[in-house]
């Protein structure tokens, strides 16, 4: 998503700059081989150097000839990427409806690539018409690819109030969430975290924007937590206590941990010990282990006070099972809930016995896990045998075949 937004902003800036240069002669037939050669070049800078002046000078009469060069390149697998974006961007400024019809005749891969550029450019000028065109697209894959681009172009038009109103009224939760993410990313890139949060906080509280405002604020706080965590925390602190603030706490923590695990966990531990804090802590630690297992395990080993970390002791012990089963068992023995403790010990013993049965055996017997572990292994063998029987055709079935 970040790359899509950056590419769109770069493309728009390129043509804005190019429009200020002196007028050039329109491309003629003799220019078409030059365009064809540029499309075949593996060097994107060389492609842009050739195409940009020709496309800036292109008038309506030249669109068909240049489009045919691109379409010929499609047949050999070329013609896509930045050159296609530049071409569609220019065509959209000349005749967006004709450009739409032409794109819809292209192969699906190129169609899905070109329509986002068209609708982004179109939305900068006439977002409502661009939206009507988007809604007419029957192919869901193509529509889904173009939807974020349209939102980005609409925001570039400066009519941000219309974007929020449209997103708030969407019936699809998925489209509303994706559109909100695009809008927030775009605004943060263009205006910074502070201006983005201020704009969202100033949205009306009345329906239909009231409930939507809280959802988009969560999206924004999550993104800002990755780049300016202190600013995200200030939003949390300014929010009234309750479910809304709890949701913001979760957004900050799960996003901040992707950038700075120790800081995110330390902040989460300062939050009031509400019942849901344990669930958030589990989610945050799970993400950290998935992203940087050594750092997460090392941080946990350094903690002297484990009282408030009890919700993640089982996760930590399980994560240690392969690399250090002895330590994993020690951590598991510290779990307060007897049933959870027993289950984690069995999980660790299972992994250890598979990896090093000779070393694991004495400790497993010492902990009295051998009978339960054998039962678990037998259940697993039975499941495998059952799957094997299900996969094999019976004698009668084979005879019928």
LINBEL-V435012 format. One record per residue. N is the residue number from 1. SS is DSSP state (H for helix, E for strand, - for the rest). Layout:
n:N ss:SS
n:N ss:SS
This chain:
n:1 ss:-
n:2 ss:H
n:3 ss:H
n:4 ss:H
n:5 ss:H
n:6 ss:H
n:7 ss:H
n:8 ss:H
n:9 ss:H
n:10 ss:H
n:11 ss:H
n:12 ss:H
n:13 ss:H
n:14 ss:H
n:15 ss:H
n:16 ss:H
n:17 ss:H
n:18 ss:H
n:19 ss:-
n:20 ss:-
n:21 ss:-
n:22 ss:-
n:23 ss:-
n:24 ss:-
n:25 ss:-
n:26 ss:-
n:27 ss:-
n:28 ss:-
n:29 ss:H
n:30 ss:H
n:31 ss:H
n:32 ss:H
n:33 ss:H
n:34 ss:H
n:35 ss:H
n:36 ss:H
n:37 ss:H
n:38 ss:H
n:39 ss:H
n:40 ss:H
n:41 ss:-
n:42 ss:-
n:43 ss:-
n:44 ss:H
n:45 ss:H
n:46 ss:H
n:47 ss:H
n:48 ss:H
n:49 ss:H
n:50 ss:H
n:51 ss:H
n:52 ss:H
n:53 ss:H
n:54 ss:H
n:55 ss:H
n:56 ss:H
n:57 ss:H
n:58 ss:-
n:59 ss:-
n:60 ss:H
n:61 ss:H
n:62 ss:H
n:63 ss:H
n:64 ss:H
n:65 ss:H
n:66 ss:H
n:67 ss:H
n:68 ss:H
n:69 ss:H
n:70 ss:H
n:71 ss:H
n:72 ss:H
n:73 ss:H
n:74 ss:H
n:75 ss:-
n:76 ss:-
n:77 ss:-
n:78 ss:-
n:79 ss:-
n:80 ss:-
n:81 ss:-
n:82 ss:H
n:83 ss:H
n:84 ss:H
n:85 ss:H
n:86 ss:H
n:87 ss:H
n:88 ss:H
n:89 ss:H
n:90 ss:H
n:91 ss:H
n:92 ss:H
n:93 ss:H
n:94 ss:H
n:95 ss:H
n:96 ss:H
n:97 ss:H
n:98 ss:H
n:99 ss:H
n:100 ss:H
n:101 ss:H
n:102 ss:H
n:103 ss:H
n:104 ss:-
n:105 ss:-
n:106 ss:-
n:107 ss:-
n:108 ss:H
n:109 ss:H
n:110 ss:H
n:111 ss:H
n:112 ss:H
n:113 ss:H
n:114 ss:H
n:115 ss:H
n:116 ss:H
n:117 ss:H
n:118 ss:H
n:119 ss:H
n:120 ss:H
n:121 ss:H
n:122 ss:H
n:123 ss:H
n:124 ss:H
n:125 ss:H
n:126 ss:H
n:127 ss:H
n:128 ss:H
n:129 ss:H
n:130 ss:H
n:131 ss:H
n:132 ss:H
n:133 ss:H
n:134 ss:H
n:135 ss:H
n:136 ss:H
n:137 ss:-
n:138 ss:-
n:139 ss:-
n:140 ss:H
n:141 ss:H
n:142 ss:H
n:143 ss:H
n:144 ss:H
n:145 ss:H
n:146 ss:H
n:147 ss:H
n:148 ss:H
n:149 ss:H
n:150 ss:H
n:151 ss:H
n:152 ss:H
n:153 ss:H
n:154 ss:H
n:155 ss:H
n:156 ss:H
n:157 ss:-
n:158 ss:-
n:159 ss:-
n:160 ss:H
n:161 ss:H
n:162 ss:H
n:163 ss:H
n:164 ss:H
n:165 ss:H
n:166 ss:H
n:167 ss:H
n:168 ss:H
n:169 ss:H
n:170 ss:-
n:171 ss:-
n:172 ss:-
n:173 ss:H
n:174 ss:H
n:175 ss:H
n:176 ss:H
n:177 ss:H
n:178 ss:H
n:179 ss:H
n:180 ss:H
n:181 ss:H
n:182 ss:H
n:183 ss:H
n:184 ss:H
n:185 ss:H
n:186 ss:H
n:187 ss:H
n:188 ss:H
n:189 ss:H
n:190 ss:H
n:191 ss:H
n:192 ss:-
n:193 ss:H
n:194 ss:H
n:195 ss:H
n:196 ss:H
n:197 ss:H
n:198 ss:H
n:199 ss:H
n:200 ss:H
n:201 ss:H
n:202 ss:-
n:203 ss:-
n:204 ss:-
n:205 ss:-
n:206 ss:-
n:207 ss:-
n:208 ss:-
n:209 ss:H
n:210 ss:H
n:211 ss:H
n:212 ss:H
n:213 ss:H
n:214 ss:H
n:215 ss:H
n:216 ss:H
n:217 ss:H
n:218 ss:H
n:219 ss:H
n:220 ss:H
n:221 ss:H
n:222 ss:H
n:223 ss:H
n:224 ss:H
n:225 ss:H
n:226 ss:H
n:227 ss:H
n:228 ss:-
n:229 ss:H
n:230 ss:H
n:231 ss:H
n:232 ss:H
n:233 ss:H
n:234 ss:H
n:235 ss:H
n:236 ss:H
n:237 ss:H
n:238 ss:H
n:239 ss:-
n:240 ss:-
n:241 ss:-
n:242 ss:-
n:243 ss:H
n:244 ss:H
n:245 ss:H
n:246 ss:H
n:247 ss:H
n:248 ss:H
n:249 ss:H
n:250 ss:H
n:251 ss:H
n:252 ss:H
n:253 ss:H
n:254 ss:H
n:255 ss:H
n:256 ss:H
n:257 ss:-
n:258 ss:-
n:259 ss:-
n:260 ss:-
n:261 ss:H
n:262 ss:H
n:263 ss:H
n:264 ss:H
n:265 ss:H
n:266 ss:H
n:267 ss:H
n:268 ss:H
n:269 ss:H
n:270 ss:H
n:271 ss:-
n:272 ss:-
n:273 ss:-
n:274 ss:-
n:275 ss:-
n:276 ss:-
n:277 ss:H
n:278 ss:H
n:279 ss:H
n:280 ss:H
n:281 ss:H
n:282 ss:H
n:283 ss:H
n:284 ss:H
n:285 ss:H
n:286 ss:H
n:287 ss:H
n:288 ss:H
n:289 ss:H
n:290 ss:H
n:291 ss:H
n:292 ss:-
n:293 ss:H
n:294 ss:H
n:295 ss:H
n:296 ss:H
n:297 ss:H
n:298 ss:H
n:299 ss:H
n:300 ss:H
n:301 ss:H
n:302 ss:-
n:303 ss:-
n:304 ss:-
n:305 ss:-
n:306 ss:-
n:307 ss:H
n:308 ss:H
n:309 ss:H
n:310 ss:H
n:311 ss:H
n:312 ss:H
n:313 ss:H
n:314 ss:H
n:315 ss:H
n:316 ss:H
n:317 ss:H
n:318 ss:H
n:319 ss:H
n:320 ss:H
n:321 ss:-
n:322 ss:-
n:323 ss:-
n:324 ss:-
n:325 ss:H
n:326 ss:H
n:327 ss:H
n:328 ss:H
n:329 ss:H
n:330 ss:H
n:331 ss:H
n:332 ss:H
n:333 ss:-
n:334 ss:-
n:335 ss:-
n:336 ss:-
n:337 ss:-
n:338 ss:H
n:339 ss:H
n:340 ss:H
n:341 ss:H
n:342 ss:H
n:343 ss:H
n:344 ss:H
n:345 ss:H
n:346 ss:H
n:347 ss:H
n:348 ss:H
n:349 ss:H
n:350 ss:H
n:351 ss:H
n:352 ss:H
n:353 ss:H
n:354 ss:H
n:355 ss:H
n:356 ss:-
n:357 ss:H
n:358 ss:H
n:359 ss:H
n:360 ss:H
n:361 ss:H
n:362 ss:H
n:363 ss:H
n:364 ss:H
n:365 ss:H
n:366 ss:H
n:367 ss:-
n:368 ss:-
n:369 ss:-
n:370 ss:H
n:371 ss:H
n:372 ss:H
n:373 ss:H
n:374 ss:H
n:375 ss:H
n:376 ss:H
n:377 ss:H
n:378 ss:H
n:379 ss:H
n:380 ss:H
n:381 ss:H
n:382 ss:H
n:383 ss:H
n:384 ss:H
n:385 ss:H
n:386 ss:H
n:387 ss:H
n:388 ss:H
n:389 ss:H
n:390 ss:H
n:391 ss:H
n:392 ss:-
n:393 ss:-
n:394 ss:-
n:395 ss:H
n:396 ss:H
n:397 ss:H
n:398 ss:H
n:399 ss:H
n:400 ss:H
n:401 ss:-
